Amino acid sequence: MGDPITSPLRVPVIAASGRRLPPPWAVRQRDLMQRMDAAAVPFTEHATRSDGTLRQYTEWCSMDGTDNGYEAFLSFSLFYLLGGGEEVHTIARKEWEAITWQYTNYGTMEREFPIGFDWFHHSESYTYLSYLALANPGQHVDRVRALRFANMYTGDDPEAPNWDADKRMIRGPLNGSRGPRLTTTEQDWRFHRPLLSDYLSPFEDIDGVDTSDPLFKVNWTDDAMFEQILTRFNERMTRIDVPLNMSAAMIVTHAYLFTGEERFRQWVLDYLQVWEERCRDNGGIVPDNIGPGGTVGELNGGQWWGGYYGWRWPHGARNIVESSLVAGSCALLMTGDRSHLNLCRSQLDLLWAQRKMVDGKVMVPARYGGQGWFDYREPAPLYYIHLYYLSQSDEDLARLDERFPDRDGFETLPPGWGRGKAGPCPPTAWLKFIEGGHPDYPDAILDSTFDNICGAMDRIDTDDEDREQLHCSHYQRLNPVISEGIVQMAMGTPAALYNGGLLQTHLFYYDPQRGRPGLPEHVSALVDKVSDSGVRVHLVNTDPVAGRAILLQSGAFGEHRFAGARLQREGATEDVPIDGKHLRVELGPAAQVVLDLDLARYANQPTYALPDFDA
């Protein structure tokens, strides 16, 4: 390895030389990326027509499917950011356009946005937009869309009056390009009715049903029963603001990352503050239904619970915790103020305070209803891990240590985690590795990813269903581009929260030779340590013939700042002065380097802007 040098240009340069046998994880990481590049094409040919539209039903109801269509290809745009091939990026862009056109023709979208659906489903698909923006923020169409979509929620689009500025509330849980959907019809629910029969009832006062079990279900496909549900739904749920709407912060933050306009940042901060105030005024519990007059329980008999995607139905506490974490993480990204995570913290603590022992295990409630807290389950580590990653605080580490003291089972990845939903990878094994307790993690995540790719290809090979009669979610489980495990491994992050989280990382990579994001060809990366003040990364050029340059950025949006580096070689550590958001590393043929990088986190204004590759 050669001496590190200081570049006469603005970006510091570290040079590494000397051929060495690459570690197995590095070779396997590059091989897996090649496999996903190759697998993307047959999957696309199987799932789409020549114009890019999905092979599925030719008609749709107005409240279903748009999210699932995008989710089938969302991982392509993320994979490109990791270093996936140009064809993957071409497909990702083509599919966004084709699916948007397809659903517009179904009548479910106008002005390229759903006409009225909830933020559980909006959020599942719109991280796709952020990944496309990170790929090439110079695309004018992406910027125009970002502004159009954000304006639908900030009150700046009269065609989409979702925002009530006086009450500081989103006017309904079903919202979009036409504004709030204040009344729903049988047509809106047509595709949902069989599915929702498997969920607990949205209301407790259902005539002719045994309600002694708090998890009782009702048959949505029975017309008389559905009429009861629809009446109550339109009376109680369609004209309220709900915690789920906090996830709209991601689409407004998306516009801020293009423009830096203060109005977008302030809207996110103001809306998060509104929910903090509501929580405080409700005794520390986020209420799940705010009536059109701005009053808790106004359309729900004064009850703070019972709203759409609230404490009871359909998923319970998850939707309150998750949406508050999405909004808090957006506010943190734009301000650097970790107190914006307090709303999420408070609700996790609230649930923990209700814990009890069930069959020798600590369990917390997932729901609240007329009988109080119910549906006790083991606490899920997902949100605690994301919370700790974002804050890197002793406070949030203490929460993890209290509630998951031994990290029992964290190293075990559930089989088939990459099947469907664009392959979100549980971050438990990654956390245990970062903490130094799972040395086999690189092999385990690569093995598991490969198994998932094989499983997806097997399902493609045996998929003989009539593709013109398929539901929109069918193709998610066939997608072989499963990138999140390698994102964790290479970028030192649990990846983005699936429902609306933006990709916040310690490190982000660019290929300066090709002027694009991602690891250069033949270059592998492994982050094995992250903290509030730094990150350690192993960089390997697996090519014994040619050297490769890689540009490191401090954060996916340049929100952090490099404040120093230490280069490890031959048992010694060498200091390299750095003060900025970028560092260039020149890797000679088959060269390797280990860098300890000091970070000042959230020191810069976040932006989608590409670096100056000539600097």
Residue pairs with C-beta under 8 A, 6 or more apart in sequence:
1 16
1 17
1 18
1 569
1 570
1 591
1 592
1 593
2 15
2 16
2 17
2 18
2 588
3 15
4 14
4 15
4 567
4 574
4 576
5 13
5 14
5 15
6 12
6 13
6 576
6 577
7 13
7 584
9 615
10 580
10 612
10 615
11 551
11 580
11 582
11 583
11 584
11 611
11 615
12 576
12 577
12 578
12 580
12 583
12 584
13 583
13 584
13 585
13 586
14 565
14 567
14 576
14 583
14 584
14 585
14 586
14 593
14 595
15 585
15 586
15 588
16 539
16 585
16 586
16 587
16 588
16 591
16 592
16 593
17 588
17 591
18 588
18 591
19 544
19 588
19 589
19 590
19 591
20 590
20 591
20 592
21 590
22 524
22 540
22 541
22 542
22 590
22 592
23 538
23 540
23 592
24 443
25 442
25 443
25 446
25 524
25 526
26 524
26 526
26 538
26 540
26 542
27 524
27 542
28 443
28 446
29 446
29 486
29 489
29 490
29 524
29 525
29 526
30 522
30 523
30 524
30 542
32 446
32 449
32 450
32 453
32 486
33 79
33 82
33 83
33 84
33 486
35 450
35 453
36 79
36 84
36 88
36 453
36 480
36 481
36 482
36 483
37 84
37 85
37 87
37 88
39 453
39 456
39 457
39 480
39 481
40 76
40 79
40 84
40 85
40 87
40 88
40 91
40 480
40 481
41 87
41 91
42 457
42 460
43 456
43 460
43 475
43 478
43 479
43 480
43 481
44 73
44 91
44 95
46 460
46 463
46 478
47 54
47 55
47 72
47 467
47 475
47 478
48 54
48 55
48 95
48 98
49 55
51 98
52 94
52 95
52 97
52 98
52 99
53 98
53 99
53 101
53 102
54 69
54 72
54 98
54 99
54 102
54 472
54 475
55 467
55 468
55 470
56 467
56 468
56 469
56 470
56 471
56 472
56 474
57 468
57 469
57 470
57 471
57 472
58 468
59 106
60 103
60 106
60 107
60 108
60 191
60 472
61 108
61 187
61 188
61 189
61 190
61 191
62 107
62 108
62 115
62 116
62 187
62 188
63 108
63 116
63 117
63 174
63 181
63 184
63 188
63 189
63 192
64 108
64 190
64 191
64 192
64 472
65 103
65 106
65 108
65 191
65 471
65 472
66 99
66 103
66 108
66 109
66 114
66 117
66 121
66 125
67 117
67 121
67 122
67 124
67 125
68 471
68 472
68 473
68 476
69 99
69 102
69 103
69 125
69 472
70 95
70 96
70 99
70 124
70 125
70 126
70 128
71 124
71 125
71 421
71 422
71 473
71 476
72 95
72 472
72 475
72 476
72 479
73 91
73 92
73 95
73 96
73 99
73 128
73 479
74 125
74 127
74 128
74 131
74 422
75 422
75 423
75 479
75 481
75 482
75 483
75 484
76 84
76 88
76 89
76 91
76 92
76 95
76 481
77 89
77 92
77 96
77 128
77 131
77 132
77 135
78 127
78 131
78 422
78 483
78 484
78 487
78 503
79 88
79 481
79 483
80 88
80 89
80 92
80 131
80 135
80 517
80 518
81 131
81 134
81 135
81 503
81 508
81 517
81 518
82 483
82 486
82 487
82 490
82 491
82 518
82 519
83 509
83 511
83 518
83 519
83 520
83 521
83 523
84 481
84 483
84 518
88 481
89 135
92 128
92 131
92 132
92 135
93 132
96 128
96 129
96 132
100 109
100 112
103 109
103 114
104 110
104 112
107 115
108 114
108 115
109 115
109 177
110 177
110 178
111 148
111 159
111 177
112 145
112 148
112 177
113 148
113 149
113 152
113 176
113 177
114 121
114 122
114 176
114 177
115 176
115 177
115 178
115 181
116 174
116 175
116 176
116 177
116 178
116 179
116 180
116 181
117 174
117 175
117 176
117 181
118 173
118 174
118 175
118 244
118 308
118 309
119 173
119 175
119 244
119 245
119 246
119 247
119 248
119 323
119 500
120 244
120 247
120 309
120 319
120 499
122 176
122 247
122 248
122 251
122 500
123 247
123 250
123 326
123 499
123 500
124 421
124 498
124 499
124 500
126 149
126 250
126 251
126 254
126 500
127 250
127 496
127 498
127 500
127 501
127 502
127 503
129 142
129 145
129 146
129 149
129 251
129 254
130 250
130 254
130 257
130 502
130 503
131 503
132 139
132 142
133 139
133 142
133 146
133 254
133 257
133 258
133 608
134 503
134 517
134 556
134 557
134 608
135 516
135 517
136 142
136 516
136 610
137 143
137 258
137 608
137 609
137 610
138 610
142 258
143 258
143 259
146 251
146 254
146 255
146 257
146 258
146 259
147 255
147 258
147 259
148 157
149 251
149 254
149 255
150 251
150 252
150 254
150 255
150 256
150 264
151 157
151 160
151 255
152 160
152 162
152 175
152 176
152 177
153 160
153 162
153 163
153 170
153 175
153 248
153 251
153 252
153 267
154 163
154 252
154 263
154 264
154 267
155 161
155 162
155 163
155 165
159 177
159 178
159 179
160 175
160 176
160 177
160 178
160 179
161 171
161 179
161 180
162 170
162 171
162 172
162 175
162 176
162 179
162 180
163 169
163 170
163 171
164 170
164 171
167 241
167 292
167 293
167 294
168 270
168 271
168 274
168 294
169 241
169 274
169 290
169 294
170 180
170 241
170 245
170 248
170 271
171 179
171 180
171 182
171 239
171 241
171 292
172 180
172 181
172 182
172 238
172 239
172 240
172 241
173 237
173 238
173 240
173 241
173 242
173 244
173 245
173 307
173 308
173 309
174 180
174 181
174 184
174 238
174 308
175 181
175 245
180 238
180 239
181 188
181 238
182 238
182 239
183 234
183 238
184 230
184 233
184 234
184 238
185 230
186 226
186 230
189 196
189 220
189 226
189 230
191 471
192 220
193 220
193 221
193 226
194 220
194 221
196 220
196 314
197 217
197 218
197 219
197 220
197 221
198 217
199 217
199 313
199 314
200 214
200 215
200 216
200 217
200 312
200 313
200 314
201 209
201 211
201 216
201 217
201 218
201 229
201 313
202 229
202 232
202 233
202 237
202 312
202 313
202 314
203 229
203 232
203 236
203 306
203 313
204 211
204 306
204 312
204 369
204 370
205 232
206 218
206 225
206 228
206 229
207 228
209 216
209 218
210 216
214 367
214 369
214 371
214 374
214 375
215 374
215 375
218 225
218 229
219 225
220 226
220 229
235 299
236 289
236 299
236 300
236 306
236 307
237 289
237 299
237 307
237 308
238 308
239 291
239 292
239 299
240 289
240 290
240 291
240 292
240 298
240 299
240 300
240 307
240 308
241 289
241 290
242 288
242 289
242 290
242 307
242 308
242 309
242 310
243 275
243 286
243 288
243 309
243 310
243 319
243 320
243 323
243 324
244 308
244 309
244 310
244 319
244 323
245 323
246 271
246 272
246 275
246 323
246 324
246 326
246 327
247 322
247 323
247 326
247 327
247 499
247 500
248 271
249 268
249 271
249 272
249 326
249 327
249 330
249 331
249 500
250 326
250 330
250 500
250 501
250 502
252 264
252 267
252 268
252 330
253 264
253 265
253 268
253 330
253 333
253 334
253 502
254 502
255 261
255 264
256 264
256 265
256 268
256 334
256 606
257 557
257 606
257 607
257 608
258 608
260 605
260 607
265 334
265 335
268 327
268 330
268 331
268 334
269 331
269 334
269 335
269 340
271 327
272 324
272 327
272 328
272 331
272 340
272 343
275 286
275 324
275 327
275 343
276 342
276 343
278 286
278 287
278 290
278 296
279 285
279 286
279 287
279 343
279 346
279 347
281 296
282 296
282 304
284 346
284 350
285 304
285 347
285 350
286 320
286 324
286 343
286 347
287 296
287 297
287 304
287 305
287 307
288 304
288 305
288 306
288 307
288 308
288 309
288 310
288 311
288 312
288 320
289 296
289 297
289 298
289 299
289 300
289 303
289 304
289 305
289 306
289 307
289 308
289 310
290 296
290 298
291 297
291 298
291 299
291 300
292 298
292 299
296 302
296 304
297 303
297 304
297 306
300 306
300 307
305 311
305 312
305 368
305 369
306 312
306 313
306 369
309 315
309 319
310 319
310 320
311 317
311 320
311 367
311 368
311 369
312 367
312 368
312 369
315 366
316 366
316 367
316 368
316 375
317 347
317 351
317 365
317 366
317 367
317 368
318 366
320 347
321 344
321 347
321 348
321 351
321 383
322 383
322 497
322 499
322 500
323 499
323 500
324 343
324 344
324 347
325 341
325 344
325 383
325 386
325 387
325 497
325 501
326 497
326 499
326 500
326 501
327 340
327 343
328 340
328 341
328 342
328 343
328 344
329 340
329 341
329 386
329 390
329 497
329 501
329 502
329 504
330 502
331 337
331 340
332 338
332 340
332 341
332 390
332 391
332 602
333 502
333 504
333 557
333 559
333 602
333 606
334 605
334 606
335 602
336 559
336 601
336 602
336 603
338 390
338 391
338 393
341 387
341 390
341 391
341 396
344 383
344 387
345 387
345 395
345 396
345 399
348 383
348 384
348 387
348 399
349 399
351 364
351 365
351 379
352 364
352 379
352 403
354 364
354 365
354 373
355 362
355 363
355 364
355 379
356 362
356 363
356 376
357 363
358 376
361 378
362 378
362 379
362 403
363 376
363 377
363 378
363 379
364 376
364 377
364 378
364 379
365 373
365 374
365 375
365 376
365 377
366 374
366 375
366 376
366 377
367 373
367 374
367 375
368 374
379 403
379 404
381 400
381 403
381 404
381 410
381 427
381 428
381 431
382 426
382 427
384 396
384 399
384 400
384 403
384 404
385 400
385 427
385 428
385 431
385 494
386 427
386 494
386 497
386 501
387 396
387 399
388 396
388 397
388 399
388 400
389 427
389 493
389 494
389 504
389 530
390 504
391 532
392 530
392 531
392 532
392 601
393 532
404 410
407 428
407 431
407 432
407 435
407 437
409 428
410 428
410 429
410 431
410 432
410 437
410 438
411 428
411 429
411 432
411 437
411 438
411 440
411 441
411 444
412 428
412 429
413 425
413 426
413 428
413 429
413 444
413 445
413 448
414 426
415 451
416 452
416 455
417 423
417 424
417 425
417 426
417 448
417 452
418 425
418 448
418 449
418 452
418 453
418 455
418 456
418 482
418 484
418 485
419 452
419 455
419 456
419 477
420 473
420 476
420 477
420 479
421 476
421 498
422 476
422 479
422 484
422 498
423 452
423 479
423 481
423 482
423 483
423 484
423 485
424 484
424 495
424 498
425 445
425 484
425 485
425 487
425 488
425 495
427 488
427 494
427 495
429 438
429 441
429 444
429 445
430 441
430 445
430 488
430 489
430 494
431 494
432 438
432 441
433 439
433 441
433 442
433 528
434 492
434 527
434 528
434 529
434 530
438 444
441 489
442 489
442 526
445 485
445 486
445 488
445 489
446 485
446 486
446 489
448 485
449 482
449 485
449 486
452 480
452 482
453 480
453 482
456 477
456 478
456 479
456 480
456 482
457 480
459 477
459 478
460 478
460 480
463 478
465 474
484 495
487 493
487 495
487 503
488 494
488 495
489 525
489 526
489 527
490 507
490 509
490 519
490 524
490 525
490 526
490 527
491 505
491 506
491 507
491 508
491 509
491 525
491 527
491 556
492 505
492 506
492 507
492 527
492 529
492 530
492 535
492 537
493 503
493 504
493 505
493 506
493 530
495 503
496 502
496 503
496 504
502 556
502 557
503 556
504 555
504 556
504 557
504 559
505 555
505 556
506 527
506 530
506 535
506 554
506 555
506 560
506 599
507 525
507 527
507 535
507 537
507 552
507 553
507 554
507 555
507 597
508 517
508 552
508 553
508 554
508 555
508 556
508 558
509 517
509 518
509 519
509 525
509 550
509 551
509 552
509 553
510 516
510 517
510 518
510 550
510 551
510 552
510 553
510 610
510 611
510 613
511 517
511 518
511 519
511 520
511 521
511 549
511 550
511 551
512 549
512 550
512 551
512 584
512 613
513 520
513 548
513 549
514 520
515 610
515 613
517 610
519 525
519 550
520 548
520 549
520 550
521 543
521 548
522 541
522 542
522 543
522 546
522 548
523 539
523 540
523 541
523 542
523 548
523 550
523 587
524 539
524 540
524 542
525 537
525 538
525 539
525 540
526 537
526 538
526 540
527 535
527 536
527 537
527 538
528 536
528 537
528 538
529 535
529 536
529 596
530 536
532 599
532 601
533 598
533 599
533 601
534 596
534 597
534 598
534 599
535 596
535 597
535 599
536 594
536 595
536 596
536 597
537 552
537 594
537 595
537 597
538 592
538 593
538 594
539 550
539 585
539 587
539 592
539 593
539 594
539 595
540 587
540 591
540 592
541 547
541 548
541 587
541 588
541 589
541 590
541 591
541 592
542 590
543 589
543 590
544 589
544 590
545 589
546 589
547 586
547 587
547 588
547 589
547 591
548 587
549 584
549 585
549 586
549 587
550 584
550 585
550 587
551 582
551 583
551 584
551 585
551 611
551 613
552 562
552 582
552 583
552 584
552 585
552 597
553 581
553 582
553 611
554 560
554 561
554 562
554 581
554 582
554 597
554 599
554 604
555 581
555 601
555 604
555 606
557 606
557 607
557 608
558 581
558 604
558 606
558 607
558 609
558 611
559 601
559 602
559 603
559 604
559 605
559 606
560 581
560 599
560 600
560 601
560 602
560 603
560 604
561 579
561 580
561 581
561 599
561 600
561 603
561 604
562 578
562 579
562 580
562 581
562 582
562 583
562 597
562 598
562 599
563 578
563 579
563 598
563 599
563 600
564 575
564 576
564 577
564 578
564 579
564 597
564 598
565 575
565 576
565 577
565 578
565 583
565 595
565 596
565 597
565 598
566 573
566 574
566 575
566 576
566 595
566 596
567 573
567 574
567 575
567 576
567 593
567 594
567 595
568 593
568 594
568 595
568 596
569 593
573 596
578 597
578 598
581 604
581 611
582 611
582 615
583 597
585 593
585 595
587 593
